[in-house]
Amino acid sequence: MEQTDAVVPLTDAEAWDVLRAQALGRLAYQIAGDVWIVPVNHVVDRDTVVFRTAEGSKLFGTAV
């Protein structure tokens, strides 16, 4: 059996295809040295990932 790499680099186009094919993902971000990973429902609009957050959430506070 041939050994393959566990992680395979994707082209930009392949990465966008993967994102378009899924409605649920995880978003990782850092606030004050702590890393947060949260599930997000998302859609892809052209070359932008779009998701909604609520005012008062930690994720809302990361918007600039």
C-alpha positions in Angstrom: 0.0 0.0 0.0 1.3 3.4 -1.0 1.6 6.0 1.8 0.0 9.3 1.1 0.2 12.6 3.0 -2.6 13.2 5.5 -2.8 16.9 4.5 -3.1 17.7 0.8 -2.6 21.4 -0.3 -5.6 22.7 -2.3 -5.5 25.3 -5.1 -7.6 28.4 -4.4 -10.3 27.1 -6.8 -10.4 23.8 -5.0 -10.7 25.5 -1.6 -13.6 27.6 -2.8 -15.3 24.5 -4.2 -15.0 22.8 -0.8 -16.5 25.8 1.0 -19.3 26.0 -1.5 -20.2 22.4 -1.0 -20.6 22.8 2.8 -23.1 24.8 4.8 -21.5 24.3 8.2 -17.9 25.1 9.1 -15.7 26.2 12.0 -14.2 29.6 12.4 -11.1 30.1 14.6 -10.1 33.5 15.9 -8.1 35.0 18.8 -9.1 37.5 21.4 -6.7 38.7 24.1 -4.5 35.7 23.6 -7.3 33.1 23.8 -8.2 31.1 20.7 -11.9 30.5 20.1 -13.3 28.0 17.6 -17.0 28.2 16.8 -19.3 26.5 14.4 -20.8 28.7 11.7 -23.5 28.3 9.1 -22.2 30.0 6.0 -22.7 30.5 2.3 -20.2 31.5 -0.4 -21.1 34.6 -2.4 -18.6 34.8 -5.3 -15.3 35.0 -3.5 -16.6 35.9 0.0 -17.7 33.6 2.8 -20.8 35.1 4.5 -22.1 34.2 7.9 -24.2 36.0 10.5 -23.4 36.8 14.1 -25.4 38.6 16.9 -24.5 41.8 18.6 -22.9 41.0 22.0 -21.3 37.8 20.9 -17.5 37.4 21.1 -17.4 36.9 17.3 -19.3 40.2 16.8 -16.6 42.0 18.8 -13.9 40.9 16.4 -15.5 42.9 13.4 -13.6 46.0 12.3 
